[in-house]
């Protein structure tokens, strides 16, 4: 997967938030599930939309994702140059949830 205008793709920049240690690291409440963003390339479309390392992606185009494999599977259904809706949650310093729209490259 590569986002339009992003530099070389980051190798596996996501990890599942199913383990309690990961949830604690990002300040997520018990039971929160999704895919934690481990790394964001500077000046990438995700970065431009305000997505940061530690954010939790819970949906891709309205479909819940619980693992990096599910995230990749949903993204593979979107063609190059098309837009994808991601539901992103951030828990620190305060909880913020929002949709972001990015174009796949």
Beta strands, then each sheet from edge to edge (+ up, - down):
strand 1: 14-16
strand 2: 35-37
strand 3: 56-60
strand 4: 63-64
strand 5: 83-90
strand 6: 96-103
sheet 1: 1+ 2- 3+ 4-
sheet 2: 1+ 2- 3+ 5- 6+
end
